[in-house]
Amino acid sequence: MTVALSSFLLGWMIPDDPELPPITGAMVEQATRLIGLSFDEAEKDSMLEGLTELRDHYQKVRGISLDNGVPPALLFNPIPVGAEFDLTRKPLKSGPVDLLEVPENLDDLAFASVGQLAALIKARRITSEQLTRMYLERLKKYSPKLECVITLTETLALEQARRADAEITAGKYRGPLHGIPYGAKDLLAVKGYPTTWGAMPYKDQMIDRDATVIRRLEEAGAVLVAKLTMGALAWGDVWYRGKTRNPWDLTQGSSGSSAGSASATAAGLLGFAIGTETWGSIVSPSTRCGTTGLRPTYGRVSRSGAMALSWSMDKIGPICRTVEDCALVFNVIYGPDGEDQTLYDLPFNYDAGLEIRQLRIGYLESAFRDSDGKINPFDSTALAVMRTMGIELIPIALPELPVMELSFILGAEAAA
């Protein structure tokens, strides 16, 4: 108990001033009241020597500066004991895409899917540079209202777009993301550009490397047009210059913390975006803005080069306008990189032609019901559509646990 209490007490009591006052029984009494504990005078006195020693230790540890990307020595493994996986690797099979007519006004392509844009680029009906310039102009026009962009990466984008066009002309097509403009949440490092984490103290921070996800997207030929807003330090939708907006209702925030990723994708300001989630930060803004977000299973996408909020909960995934777009992006960014040691080398066998009636889908029944026990009409419609498609739905239940009360795990890791 003394060691656990010491962690709380010393986190609360240690100021920045190196001239620290002696720890007294009165200090212990004040701290224990905050966490609902009570000790008699003898117990409090017995703690003082140990607390003083531990405070000295904490002071020495606090004097060592660690980069945000340094992981803890112990790694979280979410895989249940005894779980087995199909290790067969199969090529991604996307669905059929109708080749669109190229409109006179390229803005009419702004809301097209990645698959549709990729088909036009591959057929050389449109160039990556044309598409990139169109999206850059939309970002400049609408970002001031949506407050969804921190940094335009225009120079880099045009360089990458021209390279993509040259490669495609030479017959070196890299796949469906080749030449597609995208944006990244501004906790992913991009060499040569600020990585602000959405927070004023870091607005000029330069990280001299590319995050693994950024590097993999570049290798796939994607074109980075913007670093997008995020709630400060990955909380909410308020960042150091404003509040990111829902494109469908400017009186609403976009939700977060992948605020700009969802807002810009929903507004047709880029082909797709990259977001991150610790606790709802892909799902929540996607719900608010009407995008399709894929929050991958922990251990699928490298966090190397990304701001750490919670080492045991952080995940990186795509925010797109269609489900298949999410599959196309995820297929490029997933898998081990030799840097993030939490990753597992498992296949991703997306097949758009899969017989859907083979699927059994579990859903958390309690999450679909409101406080009165009624199913939300939107959720009810989603379940009805899946039943109509012949999918077997399996209601499941989880043990009743104080989930919100356990959020201190996130707080502790974020503070560290």
Buried (B, 14 or more C-beta within 10 A) or exposed (E): EEEEBBEBBBEEBEEEEEEEEEBEBEBBBEBBEEEEEEBEEEBBEEBBEBBEEBBEEBEEEEEEEEEEBEBEEEEEEEEEEEEEEEEEEEEBEBEEBEEBEEEEEBBBBBEBBBBBBBBBBBEEEBBBBBBBBBBBEBBBEBBEEBBBBBBBBBEBBBEBBBBBBEBBEEEEBBBBBBBBBBBBBBBBBBBEBBBBBBBEEBBEBEBEBBBBBBBBBBEBBBBBBBBBBBBBBBBBBBBBEEBBBBBEEEEBBBBBBBBBBBBBBBBBBBBBBBBBBBBBBBBBBBBBBBBBBBBBEBBBBBBBBBBBBBBBBBBBBBBBBBEBBBBBBBBBBBBBBEBBEBBBEBEBBBEEEEEEEEEEEEBEBEEBEEEEEEBEEEBEEBBEEBEEEEBEBEEEEEEEEEEEEEEEEBEEBBEE
